[in-house]
Amino acid sequence: MPAWSQDVLRFVINTELLAQYGWRLLTGLQMTAAVVGLSFCLGFVLAWPVALARMSRRFAVSRLAASYIAVFRGTPLLCQLYLIYYGGGEFRPFFTEVGVWWFFRDAYYCCILSFTLNTAAYQAEILRGAIQSVPKGQVEAARALGLSWLAIMRHVVMPQALLVAIRPLGNELISVIKASALAAIVTLLDLMGQTRFVFARTFDFSIYLYCALIYLALTEMTRRVVEAIEMRLSRHVRAGAPSITVVAPKRRYRVGLGGVRL
Amino acid sequence: MSWYALLFGPDGWIGLLLKGAVVTVALSVTTAPFGFGAGLALALMKMSRNRLLRAACDVYTTFFRGIPDLLALFIIYFGLQALLDRTSKLLGLEGHLELSAFSAGVIALSVVVAAYSSEVWIASLAAVPAGQREAAQSLGLDRAQVFRLVILPQLGRVALPGLGNIWMILQKDTALISTLAVTDLLRAASEASRATTRPLVFYTAAGALYLCFTLVSGVVQGALERRANRGYA
């Protein structure tokens, strides 16, 4: 092999580096998973009241929710993160007095807070779109049957809305995974943070490529899992569509309740 | 000091913030044509008959859509620098070639935007009815003419909403460039915060300016879409 090609190869694949610093990437991955998992789930919980407020008939309530969504979707996440992480320090005496300074002192909690607030805004819009995609007649029919609001939501609207929401929510999860790399900028040692740490020590560029491969695997996996979940949950919808049955495999699945096809 | 004095007083920082804002706008305005153009080229290559070319383009899009934008930025920034060092060494050039952080930022953002926008272009290319191409061919136009005179003018209308979304992403992504020693809006806010130890005021001001950009972009996008859709009820 000519010398330059070895040079190029070493530029891309460096096993020594991986042997020495691979564990750092793995601990970083754990941190990334924790941050993403927590903030996505908390954001999902927070998104419900925001989405419902956004659809409220009271002008002030819906305006407030709309402003929340516009602010968090219209400004860079990094700016929001700085505002919470550095801006929180300005209230240090107050926070210490109230007993929440431990929260704002820690980059970990600040990241989770800002990612949660950010993703909640995006998820609220997704939920709103999904809920509004359910035909009005469904709600009217349910109301005519005398169902309560809660029962309508639970038995009529949600099963249909969530099916629509799965794909965009999956895309949002991927966005959160990608956005979580910003945590490295406020010193958190997540996957990106560990990678920067290793690069600062070794000046070996290939560590960035390994990091990229891990992120890529993470996002691709998420995409595929979400797609599989959507395929599985929407069987009954697709089974009714004649154009799909033509190309469907020989074994046809039917979903029904007591012989009644849904 | 009150927040008003911090921003607008005699030693106020609004000047620095506005300078940063200009850099932020300049970054996205310079990146957009390159990024969208490269995205269109990518989309056309993905429709080519050459399987290898198609696969290469797919790998490119999957890679840059699948990794964090910040990481893409770092890879391109440091990768380009390493590449420049190596080529200059290979060519026997003395001295040290260096890419300015601004141009590296524009290149990096363009690479990411190209990956994002290629999907939009593909969808809008598919939305132009095949009959248009066939009719143009039967009139004797060559392939370049078919594309330039018939397909391209129809693409914009369909692509506009998708490109608008990417433009919004791009505007927010420019904030990442602040980590590469470009004094954009966010970095200006950071500098002001460090000097005055009042981060809350400056990050809020920066956020408000970013919000202005996105709101104005939204209005402009709406107007452009209405204009593009004049003939289509």
HADDOCK unambig.tbl for C-alpha pairs under 7 A between the chains (distance, minus, plus):
assign (segid A and resid 71 and name CA) (segid B and resid 211 and name CA) 6.66 0.50 0.50
assign (segid A and resid 74 and name CA) (segid B and resid 210 and name CA) 6.95 0.50 0.50
assign (segid A and resid 74 and name CA) (segid B and resid 211 and name CA) 5.18 0.50 0.50
assign (segid A and resid 74 and name CA) (segid B and resid 214 and name CA) 5.69 0.50 0.50
assign (segid A and resid 75 and name CA) (segid B and resid 172 and name CA) 6.44 0.50 0.50
assign (segid A and resid 75 and name CA) (segid B and resid 207 and name CA) 5.70 0.50 0.50
assign (segid A and resid 75 and name CA) (segid B and resid 210 and name CA) 5.43 0.50 0.50
assign (segid A and resid 75 and name CA) (segid B and resid 211 and name CA) 5.51 0.50 0.50
assign (segid A and resid 76 and name CA) (segid B and resid 172 and name CA) 4.62 0.50 0.50
assign (segid A and resid 76 and name CA) (segid B and resid 175 and name CA) 6.57 0.50 0.50
assign (segid A and resid 78 and name CA) (segid B and resid 175 and name CA) 6.99 0.50 0.50
assign (segid A and resid 79 and name CA) (segid B and resid 186 and name CA) 6.82 0.50 0.50
assign (segid A and resid 79 and name CA) (segid B and resid 203 and name CA) 6.50 0.50 0.50
assign (segid A and resid 79 and name CA) (segid B and resid 207 and name CA) 6.45 0.50 0.50
assign (segid A and resid 83 and name CA) (segid B and resid 200 and name CA) 6.06 0.50 0.50
assign (segid A and resid 83 and name CA) (segid B and resid 203 and name CA) 5.59 0.50 0.50
assign (segid A and resid 86 and name CA) (segid B and resid 199 and name CA) 6.12 0.50 0.50
assign (segid A and resid 87 and name CA) (segid B and resid 199 and name CA) 5.12 0.50 0.50
assign (segid A and resid 87 and name CA) (segid B and resid 200 and name CA) 4.44 0.50 0.50
assign (segid A and resid 90 and name CA) (segid B and resid 198 and name CA) 6.84 0.50 0.50
assign (segid A and resid 178 and name CA) (segid B and resid 67 and name CA) 6.22 0.50 0.50
assign (segid A and resid 178 and name CA) (segid B and resid 68 and name CA) 4.17 0.50 0.50
assign (segid A and resid 179 and name CA) (segid B and resid 68 and name CA) 6.30 0.50 0.50
assign (segid A and resid 181 and name CA) (segid B and resid 68 and name CA) 6.40 0.50 0.50
assign (segid A and resid 181 and name CA) (segid B and resid 70 and name CA) 6.85 0.50 0.50
assign (segid A and resid 208 and name CA) (segid B and resid 75 and name CA) 6.41 0.50 0.50
assign (segid A and resid 212 and name CA) (segid B and resid 67 and name CA) 5.87 0.50 0.50
assign (segid A and resid 215 and name CA) (segid B and resid 66 and name CA) 6.88 0.50 0.50
assign (segid A and resid 215 and name CA) (segid B and resid 67 and name CA) 5.47 0.50 0.50
assign (segid A and resid 216 and name CA) (segid B and resid 63 and name CA) 6.66 0.50 0.50
assign (segid A and resid 216 and name CA) (segid B and resid 66 and name CA) 4.91 0.50 0.50
assign (segid A and resid 216 and name CA) (segid B and resid 67 and name CA) 5.45 0.50 0.50
assign (segid A and resid 219 and name CA) (segid B and resid 66 and name CA) 5.74 0.50 0.50
assign (segid A and resid 220 and name CA) (segid B and resid 66 and name CA) 6.91 0.50 0.50
